[in-house]
Amino acid sequence: MEQNLLNIGFGNSVVAERVIAIVSPNSAPMKRLKDDAKAEKRLIDATHGRRTRSIIVMDSNHIVLSAIQAETISHRYATLKDTE
């Protein structure tokens, strides 16, 4: 079984099939989602100390933070899906 990896920036990848949503972190509900995941130890910070520009929700209930714009990651995701 082949798994497609989605590049989320700075050498980090996630399995594309496990991604539920890619969202911008600017709204209050997304900030709450991030804070709840951090409190429950489900938060994965892949920003390497940079500003969080997107939140990736995984099917494992983990929240992944990325320093790459949500639009850029969404485009990469769509490109992966088109090649299947």
C-alpha positions as CSV (number, residue, x, y, z in Angstrom):
1,M,0.0,0.0,0.0
2,E,1.6,3.2,-1.2
3,Q,1.1,6.4,0.9
4,N,1.4,9.9,-0.5
5,L,3.3,12.3,1.8
6,L,2.1,15.9,1.9
7,N,4.9,18.4,2.4
8,I,3.9,20.9,5.1
9,G,7.2,22.8,5.0
10,F,10.7,22.8,6.4
11,G,11.3,19.1,5.8
12,N,8.1,18.0,7.5
13,S,5.4,15.7,5.9
14,V,2.1,14.1,6.8
15,V,0.3,11.2,5.2
16,A,-2.1,12.9,2.8
17,E,-4.8,10.3,3.2
18,R,-5.0,11.1,6.9
19,V,-5.7,14.8,6.5
20,I,-9.2,15.9,7.3
21,A,-8.9,19.7,7.0
22,I,-6.4,22.4,6.2
23,V,-7.4,25.7,7.8
24,S,-6.2,29.2,8.6
25,P,-5.4,29.7,12.3
26,N,-6.8,33.3,12.5
27,S,-10.4,32.6,13.7
28,A,-11.4,32.2,17.3
29,P,-12.6,28.6,16.9
30,M,-9.3,27.6,15.3
31,K,-7.4,29.2,18.2
32,R,-9.6,27.3,20.6
33,L,-9.0,24.1,18.7
34,K,-5.2,24.6,18.9
35,D,-5.4,25.4,22.6
36,D,-7.5,22.4,23.4
37,A,-5.2,20.1,21.4
38,K,-2.2,21.5,23.3
39,A,-3.9,20.9,26.7
40,E,-4.7,17.3,25.7
41,K,-1.2,16.7,24.2
42,R,-2.5,16.2,20.7
43,L,-0.7,19.2,19.2
44,I,2.3,18.7,16.8
45,D,4.2,21.9,16.1
46,A,6.0,21.7,12.8
47,T,6.6,25.5,12.5
48,H,10.3,25.4,13.7
49,G,9.7,28.6,15.7
50,R,8.1,30.5,12.9
51,R,4.6,32.0,12.9
52,T,1.7,29.5,12.5
53,R,0.1,30.1,9.1
54,S,-2.0,26.9,8.9
55,I,-3.6,24.2,11.0
56,I,-3.9,20.7,9.7
57,V,-6.5,18.4,11.3
58,M,-5.7,14.7,11.1
59,D,-8.0,11.7,11.3
60,S,-6.1,10.6,14.4
61,N,-7.5,13.7,16.2
62,H,-4.0,15.3,16.2
63,I,-3.6,19.0,15.2
64,V,-0.5,19.9,13.2
65,L,0.8,23.4,13.0
66,S,2.7,24.6,9.9
67,A,4.5,27.8,9.0
68,I,3.3,27.5,5.4
69,Q,0.1,29.2,4.2
70,A,-3.0,27.1,4.2
71,E,-3.6,27.9,0.6
72,T,-0.2,26.6,-0.4
73,I,-0.7,23.3,1.5
74,S,-4.2,23.0,0.0
75,H,-2.7,23.4,-3.5
76,R,-0.1,20.7,-2.7
77,Y,-2.8,18.4,-1.4
78,A,-5.0,18.9,-4.5
79,T,-1.9,18.2,-6.7
80,L,-1.3,15.0,-4.9
81,K,-4.9,13.9,-5.3
82,D,-4.9,14.7,-9.0
83,T,-1.9,12.4,-9.6
84,E,-3.7,9.4,-8.0
